[in-house]
Amino acid sequence: MFYHDFGDGNGPVKAKIHFNGGGIVADTATVDNKAYVSSCSFVYGNATVGAFTVINLGSRVSGNSIISEYSRINYSRICDQSFIAKNSYVSFSVIIGKYKTRVGQKISAQVKGVKSYTIERSDGHKFNVFREKLTNELIISAGCRYFTFDQAFQHWYNEDYSNQDLAIETMDILQELHNKIKEQS
């Protein structure tokens, strides 16, 4: 047992390494022994993860969310009181609020449960912007990564970024997303 700060405003809380995958699980969360939580994934708050479920590739499950058995969560955030039904597949997505999936539903590269905007880059990479409920901060989800606007601009406004054409296009997308959110406010 050790203390870990999940960045949810609760400060460091008691946590443990899940024996099946090595992910970090808060003592307040419930993860079935037959579930897999990868080493770069987190389960915290009062979240529940069912048997034979895979929480993988940097995913975060929090709040009072329930992930039913045989589901797979990749590169995603499942928050608040979301319910992921049995045998569902969620990838590159953010599920917030009281959103519920259907049994066997597949969700990829989407934001559910809050007002969001999505713009696709010329290479097919999707960028979403939404307002984080806990902090009220604007968050950019880009594939498996999550940024504040400042972090996103710093990441792509970098001379060392491998593809400068995509970096310039991304900066334009970030500006357009920022304008859409400002119009809504």
Secondary structure as UniProt FT lines:
FT   STRAND          2..5
FT   STRAND          12..17
FT   TURN            19..21
FT   STRAND          24..26
FT   TURN            27..28
FT   STRAND          30..31
FT   TURN            33..34
FT   STRAND          36..38
FT   TURN            39..40
FT   STRAND          42..43
FT   TURN            45..46
FT   STRAND          48..49
FT   TURN            51..52
FT   STRAND          54..56
FT   TURN            57..58
FT   STRAND          60..61
FT   TURN            63..64
FT   STRAND          66..67
FT   TURN            69..70
FT   STRAND          72..74
FT   STRAND          77..78
FT   TURN            80..81
FT   STRAND          83..84
FT   TURN            86..87
FT   STRAND          89..91
FT   STRAND          94..95
FT   TURN            97..98
FT   TURN            103..104
FT   STRAND          106..108
FT   STRAND          111..112
FT   STRAND          116..120
FT   TURN            122..123
FT   STRAND          126..131
FT   TURN            133..135
FT   STRAND          138..142
FT   TURN            143..144
FT   STRAND          145..148
FT   HELIX           149..156
FT   TURN            159..160
FT   HELIX           164..184
//
